[in-house]
């Protein structure tokens, strides 16, 4: 029988055990790589589709750019190459010969995308140009951890060009709110802080970065998505200019933004418990599993009918009729995987005209009449999605406390997040915190509005230990 290390005893070990025993992913043969197993990948596919739908609603279109980037491209934007140099994987040989010019395995695609934008954009009529791609990237990670920090991971990256700074600014925030934050709340059932990155924490090559930060069960923060205002840095480096309405040549203003399979790590660490995963119903590849607990006359037929009724009302359902495997073993496996609802049916249940229903969000089991099972479970799935969000919101609020000094913020960050006025913290305080292994995740306002002026009243630094 699988027994997980309790979260309170060893959270990192618990995380590793859940990823493995729930068959979500495993380490690849090259250090820092991972194999995403079918159950984990099916969750990712549903999340990917939900994010992709929002990206398209925001006007962006999908494209694909090469995995290999000429090394010279990376050198065109000095801050960008400096920021990524320690993480680069470089191909020097191909076809048994040394390459004339080394190629970088993409850590991100600003440079190669902008080489195309320089050809595609010539007039204000070409703007805004809104492009997204779903791909893999490689960043050579020194301390890998599945989903959270791996040398290769899956993500989407958006790249846009605009005629004005204001348009680029508005679009970067639209992605942050309408795409990322909305998907995290509605699909993952994880509330997030949305805020402005400090100069120390912003993306290499950006003028301004925004992020969504989630609070994990162990009190650490996880950066779950970022949106960057690139200004005209890459436009100047790659010569991306357009003729405006007056015939004047001007450089475009740009954004880039991305989120990744790191979101699966967030789902595990926010919703998981000592029994394994708890997958939000909206993302669960299988929302309901109907378990034939024991063989008996009419039991399999009744289970098959229940599956058909659930499918009729739009529920993603799986039939588990492996009676040669003990019911207890199968139930534990489904709990580990985090299937939202489990229906158990045996001869006695059938005789009583009912089934036993277990909801993964909770621990109790309850009998429900077979005749109304499908409709009841449809409502349960909606309620359980909201219950997970409510639990995650309570977790975030309990773990986030106000601080009045650098020292107090550092102490609070031992097991949660601290909100410290940025005027109290400042760049010097941020440096002191970093020396203690604590970072300013982003700058936020109490009213949730974007931070335009970091030095204004009501701006807090969100301070935490982070993944």
C-alpha positions as CSV (number, residue, x, y, z in Angstrom):
1,X,0.0,0.0,0.0
2,X,1.3,3.4,-1.0
3,X,2.0,5.7,2.0
4,X,3.0,9.3,1.3
5,X,5.3,11.3,3.6
6,X,3.0,13.8,5.3
7,X,3.3,17.4,4.0
8,X,4.0,18.8,7.4
9,X,6.9,16.3,7.9
10,X,8.7,16.8,4.6
11,X,7.0,18.9,2.0
12,X,9.7,18.5,-0.8
13,X,9.7,14.7,-0.3
14,X,5.9,14.7,-0.3
15,X,5.9,16.6,-3.6
16,X,8.4,14.2,-5.2
17,X,6.4,11.2,-4.0
18,X,3.1,12.5,-5.3
19,X,4.5,13.3,-8.8
20,X,5.9,9.7,-9.0
21,X,3.1,7.7,-7.4
22,X,0.3,9.5,-9.1
23,X,2.1,8.8,-12.4
24,X,2.2,12.5,-13.4
25,X,5.9,12.6,-14.4
26,X,9.3,11.2,-13.9
27,X,12.9,12.3,-14.4
28,X,14.4,11.9,-17.9
29,X,17.7,10.2,-18.7
30,X,19.5,13.5,-19.0
31,X,19.8,15.4,-15.8
32,X,17.2,18.1,-15.5
33,X,14.8,16.7,-18.1
34,X,11.4,15.1,-17.4
35,X,9.0,12.6,-18.9
36,X,5.4,13.8,-18.6
37,X,3.3,10.6,-18.2
38,X,-0.1,10.3,-19.9
39,X,-2.1,11.4,-16.8
40,X,0.0,14.5,-16.3
41,X,0.1,15.3,-20.0
42,X,-3.7,15.0,-20.3
43,X,-4.1,17.6,-17.5
44,X,-1.6,19.8,-19.3
45,X,-3.6,19.4,-22.6
46,X,-6.8,20.6,-21.0
47,X,-5.0,23.6,-19.3
48,X,-3.2,24.4,-22.6
49,X,-6.5,24.4,-24.5
50,X,-8.0,26.7,-21.9
51,X,-5.1,29.2,-22.0
52,X,-5.0,29.0,-25.8
53,X,-8.7,29.9,-26.1
54,X,-8.1,33.0,-24.0
55,X,-5.0,33.9,-26.0
56,X,-6.9,33.8,-29.2
57,X,-9.8,35.8,-27.6
58,X,-7.1,38.5,-27.0
59,X,-6.4,38.6,-30.7
60,X,-3.1,36.6,-30.9
61,X,-2.6,33.9,-33.5
62,X,-0.4,30.8,-33.2
63,X,2.8,30.3,-35.2
64,X,6.0,28.3,-34.8
65,X,9.6,29.3,-34.8
66,X,12.8,27.2,-34.9
67,X,14.3,25.5,-31.9
68,X,17.8,26.5,-33.0
69,X,18.8,30.1,-32.9
70,X,22.0,31.5,-34.4
71,X,24.3,32.5,-31.5
72,X,24.8,35.9,-33.1
73,X,21.1,36.7,-32.6
74,X,21.4,36.3,-28.8
75,X,24.2,38.9,-28.8
76,X,22.2,41.6,-30.4
77,X,20.5,42.7,-27.2
78,X,23.2,43.0,-24.5
79,X,21.0,42.7,-21.4
80,X,19.1,39.7,-22.8
81,X,22.2,37.7,-23.6
82,X,23.8,38.5,-20.2
83,X,20.7,37.4,-18.4
84,X,20.5,34.1,-20.2
85,X,24.2,33.2,-20.7
86,X,24.4,30.9,-17.6
87,X,21.4,28.9,-18.8
88,X,22.2,28.4,-22.5
89,X,22.7,25.1,-24.3
90,X,24.8,25.6,-27.4
91,X,25.1,23.2,-30.4
92,X,28.6,23.3,-31.9
93,X,28.5,20.2,-34.1
94,X,26.0,18.8,-36.6
95,X,26.3,16.1,-39.2
96,X,29.7,15.1,-37.9
97,X,31.2,18.5,-38.5
98,X,31.8,21.7,-36.5
99,X,29.2,24.3,-37.3
100,X,30.4,27.6,-38.9
101,X,28.3,29.4,-36.4
102,X,27.1,27.8,-33.1
103,X,23.4,27.5,-32.6
104,X,21.6,28.1,-29.2
105,X,18.8,25.8,-28.2
106,X,16.0,28.3,-27.5
107,X,15.8,29.5,-23.9
108,X,13.1,31.9,-25.2
109,X,12.4,33.2,-28.7
110,X,12.5,37.0,-28.6
111,X,15.5,37.1,-30.9
112,X,14.4,34.7,-33.6
113,X,10.8,36.1,-33.5
114,X,12.1,39.6,-33.9
115,X,14.3,38.6,-36.9
116,X,11.0,37.7,-38.6
117,X,9.1,40.7,-37.3
118,X,11.7,42.9,-39.0
119,X,10.7,41.3,-42.4
120,X,7.0,41.3,-41.7
121,X,6.4,44.8,-40.4
122,X,6.8,47.9,-42.7
123,X,3.6,50.0,-42.1
124,X,1.3,51.0,-39.3
125,X,-1.3,48.8,-41.1
126,X,0.8,45.7,-40.1
127,X,0.2,46.6,-36.4
128,X,-0.5,45.4,-33.9
129,X,1.2,42.1,-34.7
130,X,0.2,39.5,-32.1
131,X,1.9,36.1,-32.2
132,X,1.9,33.1,-29.9
133,X,3.7,29.8,-30.0
134,X,3.4,26.6,-28.0
135,X,6.8,25.0,-27.8
136,X,9.6,23.6,-25.6
137,X,12.5,25.5,-24.3
138,X,15.9,24.6,-22.7
139,X,17.4,26.5,-19.8
140,X,20.3,24.6,-18.2
141,X,19.1,24.2,-14.6
142,X,21.7,23.7,-11.9
143,X,19.1,22.5,-9.3
144,X,16.3,20.7,-11.3
145,X,13.0,19.8,-9.9
146,X,10.1,18.3,-11.9
147,X,7.8,21.0,-13.3
148,X,9.2,23.7,-11.0
149,X,12.7,24.0,-12.5
150,X,13.8,21.6,-15.3
151,X,16.3,22.0,-18.1
152,X,13.6,21.4,-20.7
153,X,9.9,22.3,-20.2
154,X,6.8,23.0,-22.3
155,X,5.3,26.5,-22.5
156,X,3.7,29.1,-24.6
157,X,5.4,32.4,-25.4
158,X,3.6,35.4,-26.9
159,X,5.4,38.1,-28.9
160,X,3.7,41.3,-30.0
161,X,4.6,44.6,-31.8
162,X,2.6,47.8,-31.4
163,X,2.6,51.3,-32.8
164,X,2.7,53.0,-29.3
165,X,4.0,52.4,-25.8
166,X,0.4,52.8,-24.5
167,X,-0.9,50.1,-26.7
168,X,1.9,47.7,-25.7
169,X,1.4,48.5,-22.0
170,X,-2.3,47.9,-22.2
171,X,-1.8,44.6,-24.1
172,X,0.8,43.3,-21.6
173,X,-1.7,43.9,-18.7
174,X,-4.5,42.4,-20.7
175,X,-2.6,39.1,-21.1
176,X,-1.7,39.2,-17.4
177,X,-5.4,39.6,-16.3
178,X,-7.6,38.2,-19.0
179,X,-5.4,35.2,-20.0
180,X,-3.2,34.2,-17.1
181,X,-4.9,35.3,-13.9
182,X,-8.3,34.3,-15.3
183,X,-7.1,30.8,-16.3
184,X,-5.4,30.3,-13.0
185,X,-8.5,31.2,-11.0
186,X,-11.1,29.6,-13.2
187,X,-9.3,26.5,-14.4
188,X,-6.6,25.8,-11.8
189,X,-8.7,27.2,-8.9
190,X,-5.6,29.1,-7.7
191,X,-5.9,32.8,-6.7
192,X,-2.8,34.8,-7.6
193,X,-1.2,38.1,-6.8
194,X,-0.7,40.2,-9.9
195,X,2.0,42.8,-9.7
196,X,5.0,44.6,-11.1
197,X,8.4,43.1,-10.9
198,X,11.2,45.2,-9.4
199,X,14.2,46.2,-11.5
200,X,16.2,43.4,-9.8
201,X,13.6,40.8,-10.8
202,X,12.5,41.9,-14.2
203,X,13.0,39.9,-17.4
204,X,16.4,40.3,-19.1
205,X,15.9,42.8,-21.9
206,X,12.6,44.2,-20.7
207,X,11.8,47.7,-19.5
208,X,9.0,46.4,-17.2
209,X,7.8,43.0,-16.1
210,X,4.5,41.9,-14.6
211,X,3.9,38.5,-12.9
212,X,1.2,36.3,-11.3
213,X,2.4,34.9,-8.0
214,X,0.8,31.9,-6.3
215,X,1.1,30.8,-2.6
216,X,1.9,27.1,-2.1
217,X,0.9,25.0,0.9
218,X,4.4,25.3,2.4
219,X,4.1,29.1,2.4
220,X,6.5,29.6,-0.5
221,X,5.7,31.7,-3.6
222,X,5.7,30.4,-7.1
223,X,5.9,32.6,-10.2
224,X,3.2,31.2,-12.4
225,X,3.2,33.5,-15.4
226,X,4.9,36.7,-16.6
227,X,4.1,39.5,-19.1
228,X,6.9,41.9,-20.2
229,X,7.0,45.3,-21.7
230,X,10.1,45.3,-23.9
231,X,9.9,48.9,-24.9
232,X,11.9,49.4,-28.1
233,X,15.0,47.5,-27.0
234,X,14.6,44.6,-29.4
235,X,13.1,46.8,-32.1
236,X,16.3,48.8,-32.2
237,X,18.5,45.7,-32.0
238,X,16.7,44.0,-35.0
239,X,15.7,47.1,-36.9
240,X,11.9,46.7,-36.6
241,X,10.5,49.9,-37.9
242,X,7.2,51.0,-39.5
243,X,6.0,53.9,-41.5
244,X,3.4,55.7,-39.4
245,X,0.3,57.6,-40.8
246,X,2.5,60.6,-41.4
247,X,5.1,58.6,-43.3
248,X,7.6,58.8,-40.6
249,X,9.7,55.7,-39.8
250,X,9.4,54.6,-36.2
251,X,10.5,51.7,-34.1
252,X,7.7,49.4,-32.8
253,X,6.9,48.9,-29.1
254,X,6.8,45.3,-28.0
255,X,5.7,42.8,-25.4
256,X,6.5,39.2,-24.6
257,X,4.7,36.9,-22.2
258,X,4.7,33.2,-21.1
259,X,3.6,30.5,-18.8
260,X,4.6,26.9,-18.6
261,X,4.2,23.3,-17.3
262,X,5.3,24.9,-14.0
263,X,1.5,25.4,-13.6
264,X,1.2,21.6,-13.0
265,X,3.6,22.0,-10.1
266,X,1.4,24.7,-8.7
267,X,-1.7,22.6,-9.0
268,X,0.0,19.8,-7.0
269,X,1.4,22.0,-4.3
270,X,-1.7,24.1,-3.8
271,X,-4.4,21.4,-3.9
272,X,-2.6,18.1,-3.1
273,X,-3.0,16.5,0.3
274,X,-1.5,13.6,2.2
275,X,-3.6,11.2,0.0
276,X,-2.1,12.5,-3.2
277,X,-3.4,14.8,-6.0
278,X,-6.6,16.7,-6.0
279,X,-7.2,17.7,-9.6
280,X,-9.7,20.6,-10.2
281,X,-12.7,19.1,-12.0
282,X,-12.4,21.5,-15.0
283,X,-8.9,20.1,-15.7
284,X,-9.4,16.5,-14.7
285,X,-9.0,14.2,-17.8
286,X,-11.4,11.8,-15.9
287,X,-13.8,13.7,-13.7
288,X,-15.6,10.6,-12.5
289,X,-14.5,7.0,-12.2
290,X,-17.1,4.3,-11.7
291,X,-15.6,1.4,-9.8
292,X,-17.2,-2.0,-9.9
293,X,-16.2,-2.9,-6.3
294,X,-17.2,-6.6,-6.5
295,X,-18.7,-8.8,-9.2
296,X,-22.3,-9.7,-9.0
297,X,-25.4,-10.2,-11.1
298,X,-26.3,-7.0,-12.9
299,X,-23.5,-4.9,-11.3
300,X,-21.4,-4.4,-14.5
301,X,-24.5,-3.6,-16.4
302,X,-25.6,-1.0,-13.9
303,X,-22.1,0.5,-13.8
304,X,-22.1,0.7,-17.6
305,X,-25.5,2.4,-17.6
306,X,-24.2,4.9,-15.0
307,X,-21.2,5.6,-17.3
308,X,-23.5,6.2,-20.2
309,X,-25.7,8.6,-18.2
310,X,-22.7,10.6,-17.0
311,X,-21.4,10.9,-20.5
312,X,-24.9,12.1,-21.6
313,X,-24.7,15.1,-19.3
314,X,-21.1,15.9,-20.5
315,X,-19.1,14.4,-17.7
316,X,-15.7,12.8,-18.5
317,X,-16.0,9.4,-17.0
318,X,-14.0,6.1,-16.8
319,X,-15.2,2.6,-16.0
320,X,-13.0,0.6,-13.7
321,X,-14.2,-3.0,-13.9
322,X,-10.9,-4.7,-12.9
323,X,-12.5,-6.9,-10.3
324,X,-9.3,-9.1,-10.4
325,X,-7.6,-6.2,-8.6
326,X,-8.8,-5.5,-5.0
327,X,-11.2,-2.6,-4.7
328,X,-9.1,-1.1,-2.0
329,X,-6.0,-1.0,-4.2
330,X,-7.9,0.6,-7.0
331,X,-9.5,3.2,-4.8
332,X,-6.1,4.2,-3.4
333,X,-4.8,4.6,-7.0
334,X,-7.7,6.8,-8.0
335,X,-7.3,8.9,-4.9
336,X,-3.6,9.3,-5.7
337,X,-4.4,10.5,-9.2
338,X,-6.8,13.0,-7.8
339,X,-9.9,11.9,-9.8
340,X,-12.6,14.4,-8.5
341,X,-15.4,11.9,-7.9
342,X,-15.4,8.2,-7.4
343,X,-18.6,6.0,-7.7
344,X,-18.4,2.6,-6.0
345,X,-20.9,0.0,-7.0
346,X,-21.3,-3.6,-5.6
347,X,-24.1,-6.2,-5.3
348,X,-25.4,-4.7,-2.0
349,X,-25.5,-1.2,-3.5
350,X,-27.3,-2.4,-6.6
351,X,-29.9,-4.2,-4.4
352,X,-30.5,-0.9,-2.5
353,X,-30.8,1.0,-5.8
354,X,-27.9,3.3,-4.9
355,X,-24.1,3.8,-5.3
356,X,-21.5,5.1,-2.9
357,X,-20.1,8.4,-4.0
358,X,-16.7,9.7,-2.7
359,X,-15.7,13.3,-3.6
360,X,-11.9,13.8,-3.7
361,X,-12.2,17.3,-2.2
362,X,-13.6,15.8,1.0
363,X,-13.0,12.6,2.9
364,X,-16.5,11.3,3.5
365,X,-18.5,8.9,1.4
366,X,-22.3,9.1,0.9
367,X,-24.9,6.9,-0.8
368,X,-26.8,8.4,-3.7
369,X,-29.8,7.0,-5.7
370,X,-28.7,5.5,-9.0
371,X,-31.7,7.1,-10.8
372,X,-30.5,10.7,-10.2
373,X,-26.7,10.0,-10.0
374,X,-25.7,11.8,-13.2
375,X,-27.5,15.1,-12.4
376,X,-26.2,15.1,-8.8
377,X,-22.6,14.5,-9.8
378,X,-22.8,17.3,-12.4
379,X,-23.6,19.7,-9.6
380,X,-20.9,18.2,-7.4
381,X,-18.2,18.9,-10.0
382,X,-19.2,22.5,-10.2
383,X,-19.3,22.9,-6.4
384,X,-16.0,21.1,-5.9
385,X,-14.2,23.4,-8.3
386,X,-15.4,26.3,-6.3
387,X,-14.5,24.6,-3.0
388,X,-10.9,24.1,-4.1
389,X,-10.7,27.8,-5.1
390,X,-12.1,28.8,-1.7
391,X,-9.6,26.6,0.1
392,X,-6.7,28.0,-1.9
393,X,-7.9,31.6,-1.3
394,X,-8.1,30.9,2.4
395,X,-4.6,29.4,2.3
396,X,-3.2,32.5,0.5
397,X,-4.9,34.9,2.9
398,X,-3.7,33.0,6.0
399,X,-0.1,32.8,4.7
400,X,0.1,36.5,3.8
401,X,0.8,39.0,6.6
402,X,1.7,42.6,6.9
403,X,5.2,43.6,8.0
404,X,6.6,47.0,9.1
405,X,10.3,46.4,8.8
406,X,12.8,44.5,6.7
407,X,13.6,42.2,9.7
408,X,9.9,41.4,10.3
409,X,9.4,40.7,6.6
410,X,12.3,38.3,6.6
411,X,10.9,36.5,9.7
412,X,7.4,36.2,8.2
413,X,8.9,34.8,5.0
414,X,10.0,31.7,6.9
415,X,6.6,30.2,6.4
416,X,4.6,32.6,4.3
417,X,4.5,35.9,2.5
418,X,4.9,39.4,3.8
419,X,3.5,42.6,2.5
420,X,5.9,45.4,3.2
421,X,5.5,49.0,2.1
422,X,7.9,49.5,-0.8
423,X,9.0,52.8,0.6
424,X,10.2,50.9,3.7
425,X,11.9,48.2,1.7
426,X,13.4,49.9,-1.4
427,X,16.2,48.6,-3.4
428,X,18.6,48.5,-0.5
429,X,16.1,46.4,1.6
430,X,15.6,44.1,-1.4
431,X,19.3,43.5,-1.5
432,X,19.4,42.7,2.2
433,X,16.5,40.3,1.9
434,X,18.1,38.5,-1.1
435,X,21.2,37.9,1.1
436,X,18.9,36.0,3.4
437,X,17.3,33.9,0.6
438,X,14.2,36.0,0.4
439,X,13.0,37.9,-2.6
440,X,10.5,40.6,-3.6
441,X,8.2,38.7,-5.8
442,X,6.4,41.8,-7.1
443,X,4.9,45.1,-6.2
444,X,1.2,45.2,-5.5
445,X,-1.5,47.6,-4.5
446,X,-4.3,46.9,-2.0
447,X,-6.9,47.8,-4.6
448,X,-5.3,45.3,-7.1
449,X,-4.7,48.0,-9.7
450,X,-1.4,48.0,-11.7
451,X,1.6,49.7,-10.0
452,X,2.5,52.6,-12.3
453,X,4.7,54.5,-9.8
454,X,6.5,52.2,-7.3
455,X,7.2,55.2,-5.0
456,X,3.5,56.1,-4.7
457,X,1.5,55.7,-1.6
458,X,-0.1,52.3,-1.0
459,X,2.5,50.2,-2.9
460,X,3.6,47.0,-1.1
461,X,6.5,44.7,-1.8
462,X,5.3,41.1,-1.7
463,X,8.2,39.3,0.1
464,X,8.7,35.6,0.2
465,X,10.9,32.6,-0.2
466,X,10.2,31.2,-3.7
467,X,10.6,28.2,-5.9
